[in-house]
Amino acid sequence: MPKMKTNRGAAKRFKKNASGNFKRGYAFKSHILTKMSTKRKRNLRGTEAVGSADKKAVKRLLPYA
């Protein structure tokens, strides 16, 4: 059986941590940031775990992560 291909878009967006969960960045921070408050932009810098409903889908996109 051939190797499975990793979805390269997903590989750039998600990283697996030691506990087996995936971490992701926040959306809405690429452009038109002048109307957004400094506090909002600062809080969007961090990362968060992928939700339990989406974890299976992300795992399918990253077979070797």
N, C-alpha and C positions, 0 to 999 in steps of 0.2 A: 504494500500500500504506500502511495507517495506521501511525502510530508504535507501537512496542512499549511496553508498560507496565513500569515498574520495580517490582519487588517491594519495597514500602516497609519491610517487616520486615527484609529483607536489607540494604537501604540504611542502616538504622540500626545494623546489626551489623558490616558490612564496609566498609573503605575501601581504595581502590587506591593503591599507592605508585608511585614513579617507575619502578621496574623492571618494572612490570606485574603484580606479585603483589598479593594481597589480605592485609590484616592484620585480625586479629580479637582480641577480648578473651577472657579466660578465663571459664569457667562456675563455678558454685558459690560466688558471692560476694554473693548478694542478701539472704539472711536465714539465721537460725540460725547466726550467726557466733561465738557465745560459746564453743562447744566447740572451735572451730578455733584453732590456735596463731597468735600474732602473726606469726611468720615465714611461715607458710602464707598468711595473708591478704595480707601484704606482697608475696609472690611472685606472687599472683594479680592484682595491680594492673597489670602490664605487658601488652604485646601480643605476639602471635606471628603468623607467616605461616600462611596457610591451607595445608593439606597438598596435595600434588600430586594425590592421588586425588579431592579435593573441589574443586579449582580450576575445573574445567570446569562443575560444577554452579553454583558461585557466579557465574561469568561469565554463565551463562544467566539468572540472576535479576536481574543488573545489566547490561542491554544497553548502556547509555550510560556506564558507569563506565570 
